[in-house]
Amino acid sequence: MTTEGHIAALERRHQELDRQIQTELQSTRSDNLMVTALKRKKLEVKDELYKFSAMTQ
C-alpha cells in the first residue's frame, strides 16, 4: 500500500471510530469504558495519521 493509500485508510478508520463514539454516546446504555477505549483508539489513529502526513511533506 502506498503512503497516500495508508493515509486514506487511516482517515476512514478515524471517521468510523468517530461514528462509533457518537453512536455509543447517544445510546441509552452508554458504556463509559467502551467510549474511553474508542477515544483512545481514535487518538492512536490520529497520531499515526500525523506521523504519515509529516513524512509526505
HUQUIHU-V466233 format. One record per residue. N is the residue number from 1. RES is the residue in three letters. PSI is psi in whole degrees, 0 to 359 (* if undefined). OMEGA is omega in whole degrees, -180 to 180 (NA if undefined). D_LAST is the distance of its C-alpha to the last C-alpha in Angstrom with 1 decimal. Layout:
N|RES|PSI|OMEGA|D_LAST / N|RES|PSI|OMEGA|D_LAST
//
This chain:
1|MET|137|178|18.1 / 2|THR|165|178|14.8 / 3|THR|318|179|11.6 / 4|GLU|321|178|11.7 / 5|GLY|321|179|15.4 / 6|HIS|319|178|15.0 / 7|ILE|316|179|12.9 / 8|ALA|319|178|15.6 / 9|ALA|320|178|18.3 / 10|LEU|321|178|17.1 / 11|GLU|319|177|17.1 / 12|ARG|318|179|20.6 / 13|ARG|319|179|21.7 / 14|HIS|315|179|20.7 / 15|GLN|320|179|22.7 / 16|GLU|318|177|25.6 / 17|LEU|320|178|25.9 / 18|ASP|318|178|26.0 / 19|ARG|318|179|28.8 / 20|GLN|320|179|30.6 / 21|ILE|313|-180|30.5 / 22|GLN|318|178|31.9 / 23|THR|315|-179|34.6 / 24|GLU|319|-180|35.6 / 25|LEU|329|-180|35.9 / 26|GLN|346|-180|38.0 / 27|SER|145|178|40.3 / 28|THR|340|178|43.7 / 29|ARG|50|-179|43.3 / 30|SER|131|-180|39.9 / 31|ASP|108|-177|39.1 / 32|ASN|324|178|37.4 / 33|LEU|321|179|36.5 / 34|MET|317|179|34.8 / 35|VAL|316|179|32.9 / 36|THR|317|179|31.8 / 37|ALA|318|179|30.7 / 38|LEU|319|179|28.8 / 39|LYS|321|178|27.0 / 40|ARG|316|179|26.1 / 41|LYS|320|179|24.7 / 42|LYS|319|178|22.7 / 43|LEU|320|177|21.2 / 44|GLU|317|179|20.4 / 45|VAL|318|179|18.7 / 46|LYS|319|178|16.7 / 47|ASP|318|179|15.7 / 48|GLU|321|176|14.7 / 49|LEU|315|180|12.6 / 50|TYR|317|-179|10.8 / 51|LYS|313|-179|10.4 / 52|PHE|324|178|9.0 / 53|SER|320|179|6.6 / 54|ALA|327|-180|5.4 / 55|MET|330|-176|5.6 / 56|THR|351|-179|3.8 / 57|GLN|*|NA|0.0
//
